[in-house]
Amino acid sequence: MKSASLVSVLWFGAAAFLLGAENSVNFNNAVPFRTPGDRLVRGVDGQPLVGTNYWVQLYYGSALDALIPVDSAPARLRVPATVVPGTWSGGGTRTLNGFMSGQTVWLQLRVWDSTFGPTPEQAQSAGGSVARSSVFSYTIPPLGSAPSAYFMENFGGVSLLTPEGAPPTLSITSTNGIVHIIFTGQHTIEASEDLSAWVSLGSQSSPFADAAAATLEKRFYRIHDGDTFSANLVGFYRVHFGVGYTFLGNHLRLPDHRVTEIFPAPPNNTQVFPFNRYSYLLLTYTDGLWEGDDLEMRLWPGDGLVVSAVTPFSAIFAGEVILNSIKDLNAGFSLTSSMTPQSLPLTGPNGLDFPASNGDQIFQYNPESGGYLFNAFHGWGLGGRQRRHSTCAAGRRKLLRLQAVTGDVGSPAISRPIVAIRITPSFRVKTS
């Protein structure tokens, strides 16, 4: 019964949006998002929050420090007996006045106990609980796009805390190679190149331009004020494309996942080949414009594609780090990568615990030789040219091409930075 009710809610949230306007967004968190993640509203105890006294409003704007509420009335969290706690009712189409298709808008969700006031500011002044999500980006799709194009894919959930206990959040932008970290107030910023060892960059105000980023291949950021850490991590990494083919994977939640926005102006005659489980699609950059099979094609976190360059170039990926997610790999061929930007062996005590079944094959492209590193599972383990040294790494040479076969359901692997469990007939890769 619960599953049926959830399906009904998801279907209604998407179907009701078919009447959306050109400059609109689907203000719902109970829809079938394309990317994994926790998008629930949670209470102080970390559990999904319920209660119609909790109101949820969407704020938007072109400047991070000048967001305004949409014209529509706030939505409300559901009654305590709901089968979908942590979601709201009364959402749907929200018009983003002053913006149009193709523009990128900053969005934020604010949640508060309305018994303390009709706005989050009034509720906070009266001592009520208030929550503000991380500011996230949203690119308005062209009119007539599929309903899923209007989902708030970059929304990462929000936790309701007392005003003094709410952790700060971060956003990141990259313009002409300059990286800016966006937040509210004055905070101590820490940086890491491996998500493990962190160094302090001192107390900073927003927007913080990291001068050292210009000479680094990758770097990640968090806030660390005493015993308080930011609610999320952000970061960037660079990918260098040589002449020929490069297998590429996306390891971050980006401001815009469209391939044409990830590579807005590559060298002329650059081509990309996304894989759709059965065949390759093609996009070509010619005379300042992209053309090809699907100009709205997106490279979601954990997905992969092939880039063919006739002239070397570099690209920077900047976005939010996904630390807890699940990715399904269907039986057959897939181009996939780790959602978390770390390099790990596929097998071994500190690896991915790849749930190989008899007949599985793994191909890693080697751009230097133009060939593949090959591993196959024959019932006793993975064997091949790189038996226990194949890695799923950030940036170039980290993309895996997996051929999965139907098998029995296996037990979840032990907790690792990236762990995997076997399901039938697909793989489900979980990062935590």
NORZIDA-V616188 format. One record per backbone hydrogen bond with DSSP energy under -0.5 kcal/mol. CO is the residue of the C=O (numbers start at 0). NH is the residue of the N-H. E is the energy in kcal/mol with one decimal. If there is no record, write none. Layout:
co:nh:e
CO:NH:E
CO:NH:E
//
This chain:
co:nh:e
0:4:-2.2
1:5:-2.3
2:6:-2.4
3:7:-2.1
4:8:-2.2
5:9:-2.6
6:10:-2.7
7:11:-2.5
8:12:-2.4
9:13:-1.6
10:14:-3.2
11:15:-2.7
13:16:-1.0
14:17:-1.7
15:18:-0.6
16:19:-2.5
20:23:-0.7
21:23:-0.7
22:95:-3.4
24:26:-1.0
24:93:-1.9
25:27:-1.8
25:151:-0.5
26:91:-1.1
30:32:-1.9
36:38:-0.8
39:41:-0.6
39:157:-2.0
40:48:-2.8
41:159:-4.1
42:45:-1.8
46:42:-3.0
48:85:-2.0
50:53:-1.8
50:76:-0.5
52:54:-0.6
52:113:-3.0
53:76:-2.4
54:111:-1.8
55:74:-2.8
56:109:-2.3
57:69:-2.2
58:107:-1.9
59:67:-2.8
60:105:-2.6
62:65:-1.8
67:59:-2.8
74:55:-2.8
75:88:-3.0
77:50:-3.7
78:81:-2.1
83:86:-1.1
85:40:-2.1
86:77:-1.3
88:75:-2.2
91:26:-3.1
93:24:-1.6
94:96:-1.0
95:98:-1.6
99:102:-2.0
102:139:-2.5
104:137:-1.9
105:60:-1.3
106:135:-2.7
107:58:-3.0
108:132:-2.8
109:56:-2.5
110:130:-2.9
111:54:-2.4
111:113:-0.9
112:115:-1.9
113:116:-1.0
118:122:-2.4
119:123:-2.3
120:124:-2.1
121:125:-1.6
122:127:-3.2
123:126:-1.5
128:112:-1.5
129:160:-0.8
130:110:-2.5
135:106:-3.5
137:104:-3.3
137:139:-0.6
139:101:-3.3
141:144:-1.7
145:148:-1.9
146:149:-1.7
147:150:-1.4
149:25:-2.6
150:152:-1.8
151:154:-1.6
157:41:-2.7
158:160:-0.6
160:129:-1.2
161:164:-1.9
161:165:-0.9
162:165:-0.6
167:230:-3.1
170:181:-3.2
172:179:-2.6
174:177:-2.0
176:178:-0.5
177:174:-2.2
178:209:-1.4
179:172:-2.3
179:181:-0.5
180:206:-0.5
180:207:-2.5
181:170:-1.9
184:205:-0.7
186:188:-0.6
186:203:-3.4
187:223:-2.5
188:200:-3.6
189:221:-1.9
190:198:-2.6
191:219:-3.0
195:197:-0.6
198:190:-2.8
201:188:-2.1
203:186:-2.3
206:208:-0.6
207:180:-2.7
207:209:-0.7
208:210:-1.0
209:212:-1.2
210:213:-0.9
211:214:-1.5
212:215:-1.3
216:237:-2.7
218:235:-2.5
219:191:-2.1
220:233:-1.6
221:189:-3.0
222:229:-1.8
223:225:-0.7
224:227:-2.6
227:224:-2.6
232:320:-2.2
233:220:-3.4
234:318:-2.4
235:218:-2.1
236:316:-3.0
238:240:-0.5
238:314:-2.3
239:241:-0.6
240:312:-1.9
243:308:-2.4
245:247:-0.5
245:306:-3.0
246:396:-0.7
247:304:-2.2
248:250:-0.5
249:301:-3.3
250:321:-0.5
251:253:-0.9
252:319:-2.2
256:298:-3.2
257:260:-1.2
257:261:-2.2
258:262:-2.2
260:263:-0.7
262:265:-0.5
266:269:-1.5
269:284:-2.7
270:307:-3.3
271:282:-2.1
272:305:-1.3
273:280:-2.9
278:275:-2.3
281:292:-2.6
282:271:-2.3
283:285:-0.7
283:290:-2.1
284:268:-3.3
285:288:-1.5
288:285:-3.0
290:283:-3.1
293:296:-1.5
296:258:-2.7
297:299:-0.8
299:302:-2.4
301:336:-1.9
302:249:-1.9
303:274:-0.7
304:247:-3.0
305:272:-3.0
306:245:-2.2
306:308:-0.5
307:270:-2.6
308:243:-2.8
312:240:-3.3
314:238:-2.8
315:317:-0.5
316:236:-1.9
317:254:-0.6
318:234:-2.4
319:252:-2.7
320:322:-0.7
324:430:-2.4
326:428:-4.3
327:329:-0.5
328:426:-3.7
331:403:-1.8
333:335:-0.7
333:401:-1.5
334:303:-0.9
335:399:-2.7
338:321:-0.5
339:341:-2.5
341:343:-0.5
343:391:-2.1
344:351:-2.3
345:353:-2.1
347:350:-1.6
353:355:-2.2
356:359:-2.4
359:376:-2.5
360:402:-2.6
361:374:-2.3
362:364:-0.5
362:400:-1.4
363:372:-3.5
364:366:-0.7
365:369:-2.5
365:370:-0.7
370:365:-3.4
371:373:-0.6
372:363:-2.6
373:384:-1.4
374:361:-3.0
375:377:-0.5
375:382:-2.4
376:358:-2.6
380:377:-1.3
382:375:-2.5
383:386:-0.8
385:388:-1.5
385:389:-1.2
389:345:-1.8
390:392:-0.7
391:343:-0.6
394:397:-0.9
399:335:-2.8
399:401:-0.5
400:362:-2.3
401:333:-1.2
401:403:-0.6
402:360:-1.4
403:331:-1.9
416:431:-1.5
418:429:-2.2
419:412:-0.7
420:422:-0.5
420:427:-1.8
421:409:-1.8
425:422:-1.7
426:328:-4.6
427:420:-2.2
427:429:-0.5
428:326:-3.0
429:418:-2.6
430:324:-2.0
//
